Amino acid sequence: MPAFSRGAFRLADSLNVFSGSCFVAMTALTSVDVVLRIFRDPIPGTSDVVGFLGSAVAAFAVAHGTVKRDHMPVHVMVSRLFRED
């Protein structure tokens, strides 16, 4: 495998790990905010930060899917549209 391809795979894997970390942070922040809302003390700016993290999740996960030639969301959508019961 050429050095460029190995580098692209490593970069895509690193971006995928970062994307997963952003997803975990987004989930944790939302969960903490929901719990704090019960006590009437929400975290200010949570929706903005969650929006930025969601954008990072989507953008950085695309690199991994492109390099691995994996298009799971399309497969899920098509399998649901053309399901044979």
Secondary structure, DSSP 8 states (H G I E B T S, - for coil): --HHHHHHHHHHHHHHHHHHHHHHHHHHHHHHHHHHHHTT---TTHHHHHHHHHHHHHHHHHHHHHHTT--HHHHHHHHHHT---
